[in-house]
């Protein structure tokens, strides 16, 4: 009798242990996915809000069925430290909100899926093979629209009397910025204009480059698409006004910062759509197989106050296109 009781006790204990293990395994299987999100320290807040709305519309609720680790960086090389933190945390997805973040992520890990949010020219950055077939652990959305460089330049030529020389603010730490300058130079040559490149990699460079542009008799300015350049938009807009130097920007955020005008795709669409990639990857899709999508909407944003101060006038056909 004692032997039978002992056997039943061992059986009951063993069964309980198995059930406990099964419960533990089940909890492990449904662990909340953790996403590492990194952006520039002064990125416009509505970018992140667009991403969150995209996630929410797909049923991904922060604090319920996903977790998000937020990080920011100021200078390009600081993104590598952030990505190393994400790797140590074993995040399930890295969400890179600009080019230096995507580049740092791609160079740091080839196993963690990386989703880009409105990153310019990922092929030029060397982090994917093609937009149609990324072929790496990187996918997402891009704002790549090189044809807009020519459109911006033609618009400036129509607006600025006697324009002979244009300059471009760029960041030579960004692998695709040189290609943007070459695109500008090629179009400028066809229009009989000369071009200058002004490299800014730290905040103190901005005022120095404006002084150089004035000495070189630059008649108008443009910017390359770059997260660090964008982070200096308030200073750039201020100094552009002080130097009475017309500046046509790549994004409406420069205009809201006090700038003259912009022609570009903006970023919010790319942030909203990036949520779909997060959802697809969490459901088992591979980044290498997910085509990268570009912008579908472009906006012309103009500050009437800045126009008046510079005594510039929009051509009638251009004025009819103004969205904001």
C-alpha positions in Angstrom: 0.0 0.0 0.0 2.8 2.4 0.9 4.5 1.6 -2.4 1.3 2.5 -4.4 0.9 5.8 -2.5 4.5 6.7 -3.1 4.1 6.0 -6.8 1.0 8.2 -7.0 2.8 11.0 -5.2 5.7 10.8 -7.6 3.3 10.8 -10.5 1.4 13.8 -9.2 4.6 15.8 -8.5 5.9 14.9 -11.9 2.7 15.9 -13.6 2.6 19.2 -11.8 6.2 19.9 -12.8 5.3 19.2 -16.5 2.3 21.4 -16.3 4.4 24.2 -14.7 7.0 23.8 -17.5 4.3 23.9 -20.2 2.9 27.1 -18.7 6.3 28.6 -18.5 7.0 27.7 -22.1 3.6 29.1 -23.2 4.4 32.4 -21.5 7.8 32.4 -23.2 6.2 31.9 -26.6 3.9 34.9 -26.2 6.4 37.3 -24.8 5.8 40.9 -25.8 7.9 42.0 -28.8 10.4 44.7 -28.0 11.2 47.4 -30.6 14.2 49.7 -30.5 13.4 53.1 -31.9 16.1 55.7 -32.6 15.8 59.2 -34.1 17.6 62.6 -34.0 17.4 64.4 -30.7 15.3 67.3 -32.2 13.3 65.4 -34.8 9.8 66.9 -35.4 7.4 65.2 -32.9 4.8 64.6 -35.6 7.0 62.0 -37.2 6.9 59.7 -34.2 3.2 60.4 -33.8 2.6 59.3 -37.4 4.4 56.0 -36.7 2.4 55.4 -33.5 -0.8 56.0 -35.4 0.3 53.5 -38.0 1.0 50.9 -35.3 -2.3 51.6 -33.5 -4.3 51.3 -36.8 -2.7 47.8 -37.1 -3.7 46.8 -33.6 -0.2 47.2 -32.2 -0.6 49.0 -28.8 2.4 50.1 -26.9 2.4 48.6 -23.4 -0.1 45.9 -24.4 1.2 43.8 -27.2 4.4 45.7 -28.1 7.1 47.5 -26.1 9.3 50.3 -27.5 12.7 51.4 -26.3 13.3 55.0 -27.3 16.7 56.5 -28.0 18.1 59.7 -29.6 21.4 60.8 -30.9 22.9 64.1 -32.0 26.0 63.4 -34.1 26.3 60.6 -36.7 28.8 58.4 -34.9 26.6 58.4 -31.7 24.1 56.1 -33.4 26.5 53.2 -33.2 26.3 53.4 -29.3 22.6 53.4 -29.5 22.4 50.4 -31.8 24.8 48.5 -29.5 22.4 49.1 -26.7 19.6 47.6 -28.7 21.6 44.6 -29.5 22.4 44.1 -25.9 18.7 44.4 -25.0 18.0 41.7 -27.7 15.2 43.8 -29.3 13.1 42.0 -31.9 13.2 44.9 -34.4 15.3 48.1 -34.8 13.3 51.0 -36.2 15.7 53.5 -37.7 14.3 56.9 -38.2 17.0 58.4 -40.3 20.0 57.5 -42.5 22.8 57.5 -39.9 20.7 55.3 -37.7 20.0 52.8 -40.5 23.6 52.8 -41.5 24.8 52.2 -38.0 22.2 49.4 -37.5 23.1 47.7 -40.8 26.8 47.8 -40.0 26.3 46.5 -36.4 23.9 43.6 -36.9 22.9 41.3 -39.8 20.4 39.3 -37.8 18.0 41.7 -36.1 15.4 43.0 -38.6 15.8 46.7 -39.3 12.9 48.8 -40.5 13.7 52.3 -42.0 11.3 55.2 -41.6 11.6 57.7 -44.5 15.3 57.1 -45.0 16.8 58.7 -48.2 18.5 56.5 -50.8 19.1 53.2 -48.9 20.7 51.7 -52.0 23.2 54.6 -52.1 23.9 54.1 -48.4 24.9 50.5 -49.3 22.5 48.8 -46.9 20.2 47.2 -49.4 20.7 45.7 -52.8 17.7 47.2 -54.5 14.4 48.9 -53.5 12.4 46.0 -55.0 14.5 43.2 -53.4 16.4 44.5 -50.4 18.2 41.2 -49.9 19.5 42.1 -46.4 18.0 42.5 -42.9 16.9 46.0 -43.9 13.6 47.2 -45.3 11.1 49.9 -44.8 10.2 53.3 -46.4 12.3 55.9 -48.3 11.9 59.5 -49.3 14.2 59.0 -52.2 13.1 61.4 -55.0 16.2 62.6 -56.9 14.1 64.4 -59.5 13.1 67.0 -57.0 16.7 68.4 -56.9 16.2 69.5 -60.5 12.7 70.9 -59.8 14.0 72.9 -56.8 16.9 74.4 -58.9 14.6 75.4 -61.8 12.2 77.1 -59.3 15.0 79.1 -57.8 16.3 80.2 -61.2 12.8 81.5 -62.0 12.4 83.3 -58.7 15.9 84.8 -58.1 16.8 87.5 -60.6 20.3 87.1 -62.1 21.0 83.9 -60.4 24.4 82.6 -61.4 25.7 80.5 -58.5 23.9 78.1 -56.1 25.2 76.3 -53.0 24.2 73.1 -51.2 24.5 72.3 -47.5 25.4 68.7 -47.1 27.0 66.3 -44.7 29.9 64.3 -46.1 29.6 61.8 -43.4 26.5 60.7 -45.2 27.4 58.4 -48.2 24.5 59.5 -50.3 25.0 63.3 -49.9 27.8 63.5 -52.5 25.4 61.8 -55.1 22.8 64.5 -54.3 25.4 67.2 -55.0 26.4 65.6 -58.2 22.8 65.5 -59.3 22.6 69.2 -58.5 25.8 70.0 -60.4 24.6 68.1 -63.5 21.3 70.0 -63.6 23.0 73.3 -62.8 25.4 72.9 -65.7 22.5 72.4 -68.1 21.0 75.6 -66.8 24.2 77.6 -67.0 24.7 77.8 -63.2 27.7 77.1 -61.0 27.5 75.1 -57.8 29.3 75.0 -54.4 29.2 72.3 -51.7 29.2 73.4 -48.1 29.9 70.6 -45.6 28.4 70.8 -42.2 29.0 68.0 -39.6 28.7 69.9 -36.4 26.6 72.8 -35.2 29.4 75.4 -35.4 29.8 74.7 -39.1 26.6 76.3 -40.0 27.5 80.0 -39.5 31.0 79.4 -41.0 29.5 78.0 -44.2 27.0 80.8 -44.5 29.9 83.3 -44.3 31.7 81.3 -47.1 28.7 81.3 -49.3 28.4 85.1 -49.0 32.1 85.5 -49.9 31.6 83.3 -52.9 28.6 85.4 -54.0 26.2 82.5 -53.9 22.8 83.7 -55.0 20.6 80.9 -53.5 20.9 77.7 -51.4 19.5 74.2 -51.2 20.1 71.4 -48.8 20.9 67.7 -49.2 18.6 65.3 -47.5 20.4 64.4 -44.3 19.3 64.0 -40.7 22.1 66.1 -39.2 21.5 69.0 -41.7 17.8 68.8 -40.8 18.6 68.9 -37.1 20.2 72.4 -37.7 17.0 73.7 -39.5 16.3 76.4 -37.0 19.8 77.9 -37.2 19.9 77.5 -41.0 16.5 79.3 -41.3 17.6 82.1 -39.0 20.9 82.7 -40.8 19.4 82.4 -44.2 17.0 85.3 -43.2 19.8 87.3 -41.7 22.0 86.9 -44.7 19.0 87.6 -47.1 20.0 84.4 -48.9 17.0 82.6 -50.6 17.0 78.9 -49.5 14.7 76.2 -51.0 14.5 73.3 -48.6 13.8 69.6 -49.0 11.2 69.4 -46.2 8.4 71.5 -44.8 9.9 71.3 -41.3 12.4 73.9 -42.4 9.6 76.3 -43.3 7.9 75.7 -39.9 11.3 76.5 -38.4 11.2 79.9 -40.1 12.6 79.1 -43.6 11.5 80.5 -46.9 10.0 77.5 -48.8 10.3 73.8 -49.4 9.5 71.2 -52.1 9.5 67.7 -51.0 7.7 64.5 -49.9 7.9 65.2 -46.2 8.4 62.4 -43.7 5.1 61.6 -42.1 3.8 59.3 -44.8 7.0 57.2 -44.6 6.7 57.0 -40.8 3.1 55.9 -40.9 3.8 53.2 -43.6 6.8 52.0 -41.7 4.4 50.5 -39.1 3.2 48.0 -41.8 6.7 46.6 -42.0 6.9 46.2 -38.2 3.6 44.3 -38.3 4.6 42.1 -41.2 8.0 41.2 -39.6 6.3 40.4 -36.3 4.0 38.0 -38.3 7.0 36.2 -39.7 8.0 38.1 -42.9 11.7 38.5 -43.8 13.1 42.0 -44.4 15.0 40.7 -47.4 11.7 39.9 -49.1 9.8 43.1 -48.4 10.1 45.8 -51.2 11.0 49.3 -50.0 8.3 51.8 -50.8 8.8 55.5 -51.7 6.7 58.6 -51.3 3.4 59.1 -53.1 2.7 62.7 -52.1 4.8 65.8 -52.6 4.1 69.3 -51.1 5.2 72.8 -51.9 5.3 74.9 -48.7 5.9 78.6 -48.7 6.3 81.3 -46.0 4.6 84.5 -47.3 6.3 86.5 -44.7 9.8 85.3 -45.8 8.9 85.9 -49.4 8.0 89.5 -48.6 11.2 90.1 -46.6 13.3 88.9 -49.5 11.1 90.7 -52.0 10.6 87.6 -54.0 7.5 86.6 -56.0 6.2 83.2 -56.9 5.5 82.6 -60.6 1.7 82.4 -61.0 1.8 78.7 -62.0 3.9 77.9 -59.0 1.7 79.9 -56.6 -1.3 77.7 -57.8 0.6 74.6 -56.7 1.3 75.8 -53.1 -0.1 73.2 -50.6 0.6 75.1 -47.4 
